[in-house]
Amino acid sequence: MAVNHLDESKTRLAADSPLAPKSSIEATNVAIKGLVIDSLHVDNILAGTATWEMRSGSTNQPGLVALINQGSGQIVGVANLVAIKGSISYQDRLNNANQHRISEECLRLGDIDNWDVAWILENAQPLLTPINCQHLDGIDIWVDLEPQVQEKLALAIA
């Protein structure tokens, strides 16, 4: 199982930037992308009971990401995307259920066999108040956050 640690240099801001939050997440990062996640899974990530978001492909978007509750159009938290583990076997997915919280029954049904890549998230932090963000219907992975949404998010995690 290969682990790809992501390069966060692409998402760094100067510490004196007005958008740079002063938080426990990353004092020099601001989320510029939102990751759309099913409500059950985003709840587990924000509760600290899951650190893997299972996907069918990899990404090269490291650093702080906004967590968007699928179907709500709302940012409900933030987390650091730190690494990718890819092509995880069926057996390894079963053995690591404590990392992703997908039930054994769901894994056995085979409907999500193509979810064999773990996006590893750390330092998940829920927002006290969700932030509305607009994204097009059908977008199921990344949302580019508008500058005003980035600013609201930076203030929310400060």
N, C-alpha and C positions, 0 to 999 in steps of 0.2 A: 504494500500500500504506500504509494508515493505521497509525500507531504511537500507542498509548494508554499513556502513562506512568502507572503506578498510584500512588495516594496512600497512603503507608505510615503515615500518622498514626493509622490505626485499630488498628495492631498494636504501637504503641510502649508500653513500660513505663518507669516511672521507673528511673533508673540504679541506685538503691539497693534496688530490688525484689529479694527473695530468688530470684525466678525469672529475673532478668536475667543472662544469661550474660556472662562477660568473655572474648569470643572475637574472632577476626579477622573473623567474619561480621558481626555487629552487636551492639555492646556493650549496646544497650538494647532488643533484641528477644528474644522467645521465641516459638517456633512454637506456635500453638494449633490449626493445621489440618495434616493430612497429605494429601499429594497422591499418589494411587495411580498408579504408572507401571510399564509392562511392563519386565521385567528387562533386556532388551537395551538399551532406551532409558535406564533409570536408570543402568546401568553406564556408558554413554557420557557421560551428564551428570556423573557422579561422577569419571570419568577426565579430564574437561575437553575431550573431543572433540566434545561437542554442547552447545549453549546454548539451543536451541529445543526445547520439548516441543510437538508438533503435536496439536491438538485440533479438535473440530468446533464449538466455541463459545467464547465469551469468558468472563471471570471478573472479579470485583471484589474478589479476595482478595489484596491486595498484601503484600509483606514476606517475612519469613522463613517458609519452609514446610518441614515434614518430608517427606522423600522415602520413600515406602513401596513396597517391591518387591511388585508385584502377585502375589497368590496366596500370599505368605509370611506376611502379618500382621506384618512387621517393618519398622521404620524403619531405613534403611541410610545415611541422610545428610540433609543440610539444604542449602538454597539460597535465595537471595533472588529472589522473583518481582518483576521490575522493570517489565515492559511487556508489552503485547499487540500483535501485528501481525495484522490481520485482513483479510479475504478475500484470501488469497495465491493467485495464479493457479497453474495447473499448471506453467507455464514458470518462474515465480519459485521454486516448490518444487524444480524440477530444478536451477536455478541456485544455490540456497542449500543444496544437500545437505550441504555442509560444516558447516552450522549445526545440522541436525537428524539427520543420518546415516541417513535412510531411503534404501534403495537405489533406484537408477533403475528396476530391474526391478519392485520393489514399487510404486513410483509409477505405472508404466505399466500394471500389472494393473488399476488402477482401484478396487481394494477399499477404498482409503482416500481416495478423492476428497473425502469430506466433512471430512477433516482439513486444513482450510485456514486455521486460526488458530494462530499461533505464540505460545506462552507463553514469554517470554524470561526465562531464569534466569541469575543471576550468582553468583559466589563459592560454587560447589558444594563441599561438604566432606563426605567420607565419615566415618562413625562407625567407631571402632576395633572396637566391639562393637555389633551390631544391637540395637535395643530392640523388644521385643514390644509390639504394640498391637492392641486388638480392634476389628474393624469388621464390619459385617453383610455377608453374602454378597450380591453384586450391586451393592455400592457400587463405582463405578469412577472416581470423580473425587476428592471430598473426604471426609476422615474427621475428625470432631471429636476432638481428642486429650483424653483424660481428664487431670485435674489431676496425678495421680501420673506419668503418662507425660510430661507437659510438664516436670515437675520433673526426671525422669531425663534427658530430652533436654537441658535447660539445663545440667545437671552434665556431660553427655557432651561438650558443645561449649565448655565453660568453659576 
